[in-house]
Amino acid sequence: MTDTAEALVYHAAARSHQGCVRRQNEDSHACVPQYGLWVVADGMGGYAAGDVASEIVTSEMTALGMPVSASDQRRRVSERLHRAHLRIRSHIAEHDLDMAGSTIAALMVFGTELTCAWVGDSRIYRLRAGQMRRMTRDHSEVAAMVERGDLTPAQAREFPRRNVLTRAVGIGPNLAPEFSGSTVQAGDRFLICSDGLTEHLADDEIAEVLDSGRDPGGSVDRLVALTLLRGAVDNVTVLVLDCATGAPEGSDHG
C-alpha cells in the first residue's frame, strides 16, 4: 500500500433493533476492519429462516481471509456470497421451509480503493463534503418500475409492493450480486443500512443526521431512534463508518 493508504483509519459504530412490530430480529451485521470489510444483511422468511439466512451471510463474510489486492478482495467476497447462497438453499431443503433468504450490502476498502457489493435492497450511502450519494441501487420491483419511468420516487414510497425483491441471497437457483467501484478519502462517512431505516426516513433526512457533527455512535443512535419514533414496522440495522487519518479510534459494534 502507499503511504496515503496506510494513513487511512476507520471508526465504525453499528446497532440493530427488532423494531416496534416484528417479534424477532432477522437482520445481522459484521465489522471486520482487518479485512477492510463492513456488512449489513437483512433476512427474510420468518422464524428459523430469515435470522438463519442473514447469519449465514455475515458468518461467510467474517471468514473472508486477508486480501492481497482489491481484486482479490472482490473475488473472495463473491466466493463467500455464493457459499452463503448454497448454504441457505441447503437449509431450506433440510428443514422443509417455504422460503429463506437475505439481502446483503457490503463495503470493502483496500488502500484507497472502495468496492460496494450488494444483493437486494439494503443500501450503502457516502457522505463527502456535505453531499450524500447512494452507492447502491435496490434490486426490487419498485426500483425497476422507477427506472422504467412507471413510477415517480414519491409514488414508489407508497407503492404496496415496494418491499418485493428481485434478487436475494438464497432465493432462486442463481445468485447475481452487483459490484461497483470507487475511491475513499479521509473525511468520508459511509452508512450501510437495512430497509427498515429507509422505510421511514427519506434520503435528505438521513443526510441531515449524518452531517450533524455527531460521531458514528451518535449518528447510529439518532437514526435508530427516529425510526422507532415513526413506528419501525421492520427490523432496522444501521452501520456508520468514518474514514480519517491518524491512529485508529477503535470501534463500537452494537
C-alpha positions as CSV (number, residue, x, y, z in Angstrom):
1,M,0.0,0.0,0.0
2,T,1.0,3.6,-0.5
3,D,1.8,5.9,2.4
4,T,-1.5,7.7,1.8
5,A,-3.4,4.4,2.0
6,E,-1.5,3.4,5.2
7,A,-2.6,6.7,6.8
8,L,-6.3,6.0,6.4
9,V,-8.1,4.6,9.5
10,Y,-11.7,3.7,10.2
11,H,-14.1,4.2,13.1
12,A,-17.3,2.3,13.0
13,A,-20.5,2.0,15.1
14,A,-23.4,-0.3,14.4
15,R,-26.8,-1.1,16.0
16,S,-29.6,-3.4,15.2
17,H,-33.1,-3.3,16.6
18,Q,-36.1,-5.6,16.1
19,G,-38.4,-2.6,15.7
20,C,-41.9,-2.0,17.0
21,V,-43.8,-4.7,15.2
22,R,-41.6,-7.7,14.5
23,R,-41.2,-10.4,17.2
24,Q,-37.7,-11.2,16.3
25,N,-34.7,-9.6,14.5
26,E,-33.8,-11.1,11.2
27,D,-31.1,-8.6,10.5
28,S,-27.4,-9.2,11.0
29,H,-24.2,-7.1,10.6
30,A,-20.5,-7.5,10.8
31,C,-17.5,-5.2,11.1
32,V,-14.2,-6.8,10.0
33,P,-11.7,-3.9,9.8
34,Q,-8.7,-6.2,9.5
35,Y,-10.1,-7.4,6.1
36,G,-11.4,-3.9,5.2
37,L,-15.0,-5.1,5.3
38,W,-18.3,-3.9,6.8
39,V,-21.6,-5.7,6.2
40,V,-25.3,-5.5,6.8
41,A,-27.7,-8.4,5.9
42,D,-31.5,-8.4,6.2
43,G,-33.0,-11.9,6.4
44,M,-36.5,-12.9,5.2
45,G,-38.6,-16.0,5.8
46,G,-39.6,-15.8,9.4
47,Y,-38.6,-18.0,12.4
48,A,-35.7,-20.3,11.8
49,A,-35.4,-18.9,8.3
50,G,-34.6,-15.2,7.9
51,D,-32.5,-14.9,11.0
52,V,-30.5,-18.0,10.0
53,A,-30.1,-16.7,6.4
54,S,-28.7,-13.4,7.5
55,E,-26.3,-15.0,10.0
56,I,-25.1,-17.4,7.3
57,V,-24.3,-14.4,5.1
58,T,-22.4,-12.5,7.8
59,S,-20.6,-15.6,9.0
60,E,-19.3,-16.3,5.5
61,M,-18.1,-12.6,5.2
62,T,-16.3,-12.8,8.5
63,A,-14.4,-15.8,7.2
64,L,-13.2,-13.8,4.2
65,G,-9.4,-14.1,4.9
66,M,-6.8,-11.4,4.3
67,P,-7.0,-10.0,0.8
68,V,-3.8,-9.1,-1.1
69,S,-5.4,-6.6,-3.5
70,A,-8.7,-5.0,-4.2
71,S,-9.4,-7.5,-7.0
72,D,-8.6,-10.4,-4.6
73,Q,-10.9,-8.8,-2.0
74,R,-13.8,-8.7,-4.6
75,R,-13.1,-12.3,-5.6
76,R,-13.2,-13.5,-2.0
77,V,-16.4,-11.7,-1.3
78,S,-18.0,-13.1,-4.5
79,E,-16.9,-16.7,-3.5
80,R,-18.3,-16.2,0.0
81,L,-21.6,-14.9,-1.2
82,H,-22.0,-18.0,-3.4
83,R,-21.1,-20.2,-0.5
84,A,-23.8,-18.4,1.6
85,H,-26.3,-18.8,-1.3
86,L,-25.8,-22.6,-1.4
87,R,-25.8,-22.9,2.4
88,I,-29.2,-21.1,2.7
89,R,-30.7,-23.3,-0.1
90,S,-29.5,-26.4,1.8
91,H,-31.1,-25.0,5.0
92,I,-34.4,-24.6,3.2
93,A,-34.3,-28.2,1.9
94,E,-33.2,-29.7,5.1
95,H,-35.9,-28.0,7.2
96,D,-38.6,-28.1,4.6
97,L,-39.1,-24.4,4.6
98,D,-41.2,-22.4,2.1
99,M,-38.5,-19.7,1.8
100,A,-35.4,-18.3,3.4
101,G,-33.1,-15.6,2.0
102,S,-31.2,-12.5,2.8
103,T,-30.1,-9.2,1.4
104,I,-26.5,-8.0,1.7
105,A,-24.8,-4.7,1.5
106,A,-21.0,-5.0,1.9
107,L,-18.5,-2.1,1.8
108,M,-14.9,-3.1,1.1
109,V,-11.8,-1.0,1.3
110,F,-8.3,-1.9,0.2
111,G,-5.9,1.0,0.3
112,T,-7.8,3.9,-1.3
113,E,-9.9,1.5,-3.5
114,L,-13.5,1.2,-2.5
115,T,-15.9,-1.6,-3.6
116,C,-19.6,-1.9,-2.8
117,A,-21.2,-5.3,-3.2
118,W,-24.9,-5.9,-2.7
119,V,-27.9,-8.1,-3.4
120,G,-31.4,-6.9,-2.6
121,D,-32.5,-3.5,-1.0
122,S,-30.1,-3.0,1.8
123,R,-28.1,0.2,0.9
124,I,-24.8,2.0,1.1
125,Y,-24.5,5.8,1.2
126,R,-21.5,8.0,1.2
127,L,-21.3,11.5,2.7
128,R,-18.4,13.6,1.3
129,A,-18.0,17.3,1.9
130,G,-21.6,17.6,3.0
131,Q,-23.0,15.8,-0.1
132,M,-24.7,12.4,0.2
133,R,-24.6,9.9,-2.6
134,R,-26.3,6.5,-2.7
135,M,-23.7,3.9,-3.8
136,T,-26.2,1.1,-4.4
137,R,-29.4,0.6,-6.4
138,D,-32.2,-1.5,-5.0
139,H,-32.9,-4.9,-6.5
140,S,-36.7,-4.6,-6.1
141,E,-39.8,-4.5,-8.2
142,V,-40.5,-0.9,-7.3
143,A,-36.9,0.2,-8.1
144,A,-37.2,-1.3,-11.6
145,M,-40.5,0.5,-12.1
146,V,-38.9,3.8,-11.2
147,E,-36.0,3.1,-13.6
148,R,-38.5,2.4,-16.3
149,G,-40.4,5.6,-15.5
150,D,-43.6,3.8,-14.5
151,L,-43.5,5.3,-11.0
152,T,-42.0,8.5,-9.6
153,P,-39.8,8.2,-6.5
154,A,-42.6,9.7,-4.4
155,Q,-45.1,7.2,-5.7
156,A,-42.6,4.4,-5.0
157,R,-42.6,5.2,-1.3
158,E,-46.3,4.4,-1.1
159,F,-46.4,1.5,-3.6
160,P,-47.9,-1.6,-2.0
161,R,-45.3,-4.0,-3.4
162,R,-42.3,-1.7,-2.6
163,N,-40.7,-4.5,-0.5
164,V,-40.8,-7.2,-3.1
165,L,-37.2,-8.1,-4.1
166,T,-36.0,-9.2,-7.5
167,R,-32.7,-10.6,-6.1
168,A,-31.7,-12.1,-2.7
169,V,-29.1,-14.5,-1.4
170,G,-30.6,-18.0,-1.1
171,I,-33.5,-17.3,-3.4
172,G,-33.6,-18.9,-6.8
173,P,-31.1,-21.2,-8.5
174,N,-28.6,-18.5,-9.4
175,L,-27.1,-15.6,-7.4
176,A,-26.3,-12.3,-9.1
177,P,-24.5,-9.9,-6.8
178,E,-23.8,-6.4,-8.1
179,F,-20.4,-4.6,-7.6
180,S,-19.4,-1.0,-8.1
181,G,-16.0,0.6,-7.6
182,S,-14.8,4.0,-6.4
183,T,-12.2,5.5,-4.1
184,V,-12.1,6.5,-0.5
185,Q,-10.6,9.6,1.1
186,A,-10.1,11.0,4.6
187,G,-13.3,12.7,5.8
188,D,-15.7,10.3,4.0
189,R,-18.5,8.9,6.0
190,F,-20.4,5.8,5.0
191,L,-23.8,4.4,6.0
192,I,-24.8,0.8,5.5
193,C,-28.4,0.0,6.4
194,S,-31.3,-2.4,6.1
195,D,-34.5,-1.2,4.5
196,G,-36.0,-0.9,8.0
197,L,-34.3,2.5,8.1
198,T,-35.2,3.7,4.6
199,E,-38.8,2.6,5.0
200,H,-39.3,5.5,7.4
201,L,-36.6,8.1,6.6
202,A,-36.0,9.9,3.3
203,D,-32.5,10.4,2.0
204,D,-32.4,14.1,2.9
205,E,-33.4,13.2,6.5
206,I,-30.6,10.6,6.7
207,A,-28.1,13.1,5.2
208,E,-29.1,15.7,7.8
209,V,-28.3,13.2,10.7
210,L,-25.0,12.0,9.0
211,D,-23.9,15.6,8.5
212,S,-24.9,16.9,12.0
213,G,-21.4,16.6,13.6
214,R,-22.2,13.5,15.7
215,D,-19.7,10.8,16.0
216,P,-20.6,7.4,14.4
217,G,-22.2,6.1,17.6
218,G,-24.3,9.2,18.0
219,S,-25.4,9.1,14.4
220,V,-26.4,5.4,14.6
221,D,-28.3,6.1,17.8
222,R,-30.2,9.0,16.3
223,L,-31.1,7.2,13.1
224,V,-32.4,4.2,15.0
225,A,-34.3,6.5,17.5
226,L,-36.0,8.3,14.6
227,T,-37.0,5.0,13.0
228,L,-38.5,3.8,16.3
229,L,-40.4,7.1,16.8
230,R,-42.0,6.5,13.4
231,G,-43.2,3.0,14.2
232,A,-40.4,0.8,12.9
233,V,-42.6,-1.7,11.1
234,D,-39.5,-3.8,10.3
235,N,-36.2,-4.7,11.9
236,V,-33.6,-1.8,11.5
237,T,-29.9,-2.1,11.3
238,V,-27.6,0.9,10.9
239,L,-23.8,0.9,10.5
240,V,-21.9,4.2,10.2
241,L,-18.2,4.2,9.2
242,D,-15.8,7.2,9.2
243,C,-12.6,7.3,7.3
244,A,-9.9,9.5,8.8
245,T,-6.1,9.9,9.1
246,G,-4.1,9.1,12.2
247,A,-4.3,6.4,14.9
248,P,-7.4,4.3,14.9
249,E,-10.1,5.4,17.4
250,G,-11.4,1.9,17.9
251,S,-14.9,0.7,17.0
252,D,-18.2,0.2,18.8
253,H,-20.2,-2.7,17.4
254,G,-23.8,-2.5,18.7
